[in-house]
Amino acid sequence: CSRALRNRWFPEIKPLTCSEHVETQYGNVHCTLTGTPKANRPAILTFHDVGLNHKSCFETLFNHVDMHEILRHLPVCHVEAPGQHEAAKTLPTAYTYPTMDQLSEALPAVLKHFGLRSVIGLGVGAGAYILARFALNHPDLVDGLVLININPNADGIMDTVANKVGNVKLDLQEEIQTNHDLIATYRHHVTATMNQANVSQFFRSYNSRGALEVERPVPGGNINVRTLKCPTLLLVGDNSPAVEAVVDCNSKLNPTKTTLLKMADCGGLPQVDQPAKVIEAFKYFIQGMGYLSSASMTRLRSRTTSSSSISSFDGPRSRAHTNDMQRGRTQSHGPEDKRGRSHTDVSMESLSSSHQNISKTTEMAC
């Protein structure tokens, strides 16, 4: 869609949605843009997991009524890896599927194509890994990250649907095996709308990824360690097989910028299982960055475990008020009752408060 068409959108009517194939140095990626980019606001940029595309991964979330408030303020750009969109043709035999690094390096071309100054990334599984690497290599283009089921390691736990890919046969994780309607929906999606040969190539690329190689800054240590510079929300269901990987990722990131949110009674697809809770956390996250007013926010109760404080070692960014918003816990394993932490009831507003110096892991009471 042309910029002229996008500029015809007005707030009082449904935002214009357009889909295009964007040419990058690593092949064409299918993108869907909703809303009008604005010079003074970032766009939400999504990237899906293996075996899914933007519809199956994010449609439940973005069609939820609670998401409308966010969509009134920020445009959304859904990016799909080569050959992963609905009704995609089989990729040519001579085509070499991009690595995870290369897929992350394709994103600047997407931003340039749509005139996006910066983005708030929202990724699941493989998409979360890609967006994290994009933020590491292009920190000036990323204002914030919401990463669901991220695995920062080169091997180990395969996130959500990814670890059930074998011989191009997909299944869902055990946490939703009792939800027969959801299983039927996703089985139909995989068999009827996805090109399974292309899915297999995306999976092999993800399974061959390298480690993110991020390092947590510590007092008295090197303040220039490689780490995410932007506010980051790590999200995982407490019944998800990705819990260990997400906690490990949290242990490697700057705790003054990172929040680990563990959703109770939720499995490996929190954006599908508990979309309202994910949206609420997303709202507070965006509010803390200064892009959403508090007028539409509702209060959630959560259980928070606190640990020792650690200060930020990051230099100033263009939006200084976002620097100290996020916190992450310093421990990555061991039972809660052995850490000497106190449990208190707090509001999810803690996600949006700035200049806090305590490290937290927040568990949603879903």
Secondary structure in CASP SS format (residue, H / E / C, confidence):
PFRMAT SS
TARGET T0000
AUTHOR 0000-0000-0000
METHOD secondary structure of the structure
MODEL  1
C C 1.00
S C 1.00
R H 1.00
A H 1.00
L H 1.00
R H 1.00
N C 1.00
R C 1.00
W C 1.00
F C 1.00
P C 1.00
E C 1.00
I C 1.00
K C 1.00
P C 1.00
L C 1.00
T E 1.00
C E 1.00
S E 1.00
E E 1.00
H E 1.00
V E 1.00
E E 1.00
T E 1.00
Q C 1.00
Y C 1.00
G E 1.00
N E 1.00
V E 1.00
H E 1.00
C E 1.00
T E 1.00
L E 1.00
T E 1.00
G C 1.00
T C 1.00
P C 1.00
K C 1.00
A C 1.00
N C 1.00
R C 1.00
P C 1.00
A E 1.00
I E 1.00
L E 1.00
T E 1.00
F E 1.00
H C 1.00
D C 1.00
V C 1.00
G C 1.00
L C 1.00
N C 1.00
H H 1.00
K H 1.00
S H 1.00
C H 1.00
F H 1.00
E H 1.00
T H 1.00
L H 1.00
F H 1.00
N C 1.00
H C 1.00
V H 1.00
D H 1.00
M H 1.00
H H 1.00
E H 1.00
I H 1.00
L H 1.00
R C 1.00
H C 1.00
L C 1.00
P C 1.00
V E 1.00
C E 1.00
H E 1.00
V E 1.00
E E 1.00
A C 1.00
P C 1.00
G C 1.00
Q C 1.00
H C 1.00
E C 1.00
A C 1.00
A C 1.00
K C 1.00
T C 1.00
L C 1.00
P C 1.00
T C 1.00
A C 1.00
Y C 1.00
T C 1.00
Y C 1.00
P C 1.00
T C 1.00
M H 1.00
D H 1.00
Q H 1.00
L H 1.00
S H 1.00
E H 1.00
A C 1.00
L H 1.00
P H 1.00
A H 1.00
V H 1.00
L H 1.00
K H 1.00
H H 1.00
F H 1.00
G C 1.00
L C 1.00
R C 1.00
S C 1.00
V E 1.00
I E 1.00
G E 1.00
L E 1.00
G E 1.00
V E 1.00
G C 1.00
A H 1.00
G H 1.00
A H 1.00
Y H 1.00
I H 1.00
L H 1.00
A H 1.00
R H 1.00
F H 1.00
A H 1.00
L H 1.00
N H 1.00
H C 1.00
P H 1.00
D H 1.00
L H 1.00
V E 1.00
D E 1.00
G E 1.00
L E 1.00
V E 1.00
L E 1.00
I E 1.00
N C 1.00
I C 1.00
N C 1.00
P C 1.00
N C 1.00
A C 1.00
D C 1.00
G C 1.00
I C 1.00
M C 1.00
D C 1.00
T H 1.00
V H 1.00
A H 1.00
N H 1.00
K H 1.00
V C 1.00
G E 1.00
N C 1.00
V C 1.00
K E 1.00
L C 1.00
D C 1.00
L C 1.00
Q C 1.00
E H 1.00
E H 1.00
I H 1.00
Q C 1.00
T C 1.00
N C 1.00
H H 1.00
D H 1.00
L H 1.00
I H 1.00
A H 1.00
T H 1.00
Y H 1.00
R H 1.00
H H 1.00
H H 1.00
V H 1.00
T H 1.00
A H 1.00
T H 1.00
M C 1.00
N C 1.00
Q H 1.00
A H 1.00
N H 1.00
V H 1.00
S H 1.00
Q H 1.00
F H 1.00
F H 1.00
R H 1.00
S H 1.00
Y H 1.00
N H 1.00
S C 1.00
R C 1.00
G C 1.00
A C 1.00
L C 1.00
E C 1.00
V C 1.00
E C 1.00
R C 1.00
P C 1.00
V C 1.00
P C 1.00
G C 1.00
G C 1.00
N C 1.00
I C 1.00
N C 1.00
V C 1.00
R C 1.00
T C 1.00
L C 1.00
K C 1.00
C C 1.00
P C 1.00
T E 1.00
L E 1.00
L E 1.00
L E 1.00
V E 1.00
G E 1.00
D C 1.00
N C 1.00
S C 1.00
P C 1.00
A C 1.00
V H 1.00
E H 1.00
A H 1.00
V H 1.00
V H 1.00
D H 1.00
C H 1.00
N H 1.00
S H 1.00
K C 1.00
L C 1.00
N C 1.00
P C 1.00
T C 1.00
K C 1.00
T E 1.00
T E 1.00
L E 1.00
L E 1.00
K E 1.00
M E 1.00
A C 1.00
D C 1.00
C C 1.00
G C 1.00
G C 1.00
L C 1.00
P H 1.00
Q H 1.00
V H 1.00
D H 1.00
Q C 1.00
P H 1.00
A H 1.00
K H 1.00
V H 1.00
I H 1.00
E H 1.00
A H 1.00
F H 1.00
K H 1.00
Y H 1.00
F H 1.00
I H 1.00
Q H 1.00
G H 1.00
M C 1.00
G C 1.00
Y C 1.00
L C 1.00
S C 1.00
S H 1.00
A H 1.00
S H 1.00
M C 1.00
T C 1.00
R C 1.00
L C 1.00
R E 1.00
S E 1.00
R E 1.00
T E 1.00
T E 1.00
S E 1.00
S E 1.00
S C 1.00
S C 1.00
I C 1.00
S C 1.00
S C 1.00
F C 1.00
D C 1.00
G C 1.00
P C 1.00
R C 1.00
S C 1.00
R C 1.00
A H 1.00
H H 1.00
T H 1.00
N C 1.00
D C 1.00
M C 1.00
Q C 1.00
R C 1.00
G C 1.00
R C 1.00
T C 1.00
Q C 1.00
S C 1.00
H C 1.00
G C 1.00
P C 1.00
E H 1.00
D H 1.00
K H 1.00
R C 1.00
G C 1.00
R C 1.00
S C 1.00
H E 1.00
T E 1.00
D E 1.00
V E 1.00
S E 1.00
M H 1.00
E H 1.00
S H 1.00
L H 1.00
S C 1.00
S C 1.00
S C 1.00
H C 1.00
Q C 1.00
N C 1.00
I C 1.00
S E 1.00
K E 1.00
T E 1.00
T E 1.00
E E 1.00
M E 1.00
A C 1.00
C C 1.00
END
